[in-house]
Amino acid sequence: MAGYSIDRARIAYWEVMAHMRWAIIALQQARRHLSGEQISIELALTGHIVPELELEILDMTEERADA
């Protein structure tokens, strides 16, 4: 591993941030569809993954808090 150690806390942090980023993008895409700016079934469906992402973020942060 080339002499580097992996900081698991940093990995966990960036995993949460990646999920947050994707949730924000999904919300923005859903808003574009709902506003009529760009009518797209794909954009509409993307908005439906937000609750799943929220749950995943909560699970990941609870796991970290328990550790």
Secondary structure, DSSP 8 states (H G I E B T S, - for coil): -TT----HHHHHHHHHHHHHHHHHHHHHHHHHHHTTSS--HHHHHHHTTHHHHHHHHHHHHHHHHH-
